[in-house]
Amino acid sequence: MATTRSADRRQHWRRVIQRQQGSGQSIVAFCAQEMLNPATFHAWKRRLFGGQAESGKTAPRQALVPVRIVGDPAGGGGTLEVQWPSGVVLRAQGCEAATIGAVVSALTASSKQGSRRC
C-alpha cells in the first residue's frame, strides 16, 4: 500500500514539474500561482531527475553567457531580466544601458570567482 502512495506521489510531482516546464514561467512564479512551496518543488525535481534528464543523460551545465548591450534608440531605459536554473529571477526596469552593463559585469565577475550561495 505504501508503494502505491509513493508511486502516486511521484507521478503527481512528475506532472507538476512538466506543467511548470510547459508554462514558460519561472519556478518561483509557477509555485506562487499554484500555491506550492518552491523548496518542495525543487526537492521533488531533484528526487525525480537528480540533475539528469528523464532520458538518463546528464543535463548540460548552465552558465552565464556573454551578452552585448545595445542602447535603446528611443532614449528610454532598458529592461534586464536574468533567470537562474533554480528559478531565481532578477528584473531591473527603467535602467540605463550603463547600469545594465554594470550589473552584467558584476554577475560575470562573481561567476568567475566561483559560485557563492546566498
C-alpha positions, -999 to +999 in steps of 0.1 A: +000+000+000+028+024+009+044+017-025+012+027-043+010+060-024+047+066-032+042+059-069+011+081-069+030+109-053+059+105-078+035+106-107+018+137-093+051+156-090+062+145-125+030+161-138+035+192-118+071+196-130+060+190-166+033+217-162+058+242-149+082+235-177+054+239-203+041+271-186+070+293-196+070+306-160+099+306-136+096+280-108+090+308-083+062+323-103+046+289-111+048+278-074+032+311-063+004+307-088-002+270-078+003+278-041+032+254-039+064+257-018+093+263-042+116+243-018+093+213-021+091+217-058+129+217-061+132+188-037+109+167-059+126+178-091+160+167-076+144+134-063+129+126-097+155+139-120+186+144-098+204+166-122+197+142-151+173+145-179+145+119-180+164+100-207+191+093-182+217+115-198+235+141-177+220+175-182+244+201-196+258+226-171+243+260-174+263+292-170+261+328-177+268+337-214+283+368-229+258+395-239+261+427-259+242+457-246+226+479-272+213+513-263+176+520-266+170+541-298+141+559-281+164+571-253+143+554-226+157+530-200+162+493-208+149+462-191+171+435-177+159+400-167+182+373-156+168+339-146+189+312-130+182+275-134+170+274-098+141+298-108+155+329-091+148+359-113+164+393-112+145+421-130+156+457-135+134+481-154+139+516-165+177+513-162+202+530-185+224+508-206+254+517-184+236+504-153+226+472-170+262+468-182+275+472-146+251+445-133+261+421-161+298+428-154+293+422-117+275+389-123+302+378-147+329+387-123+312+369-094+307+338-115+344+337-124+353+338-087+333+306-080+297+301-071+285+316-039+252+308-023+231+334-006 
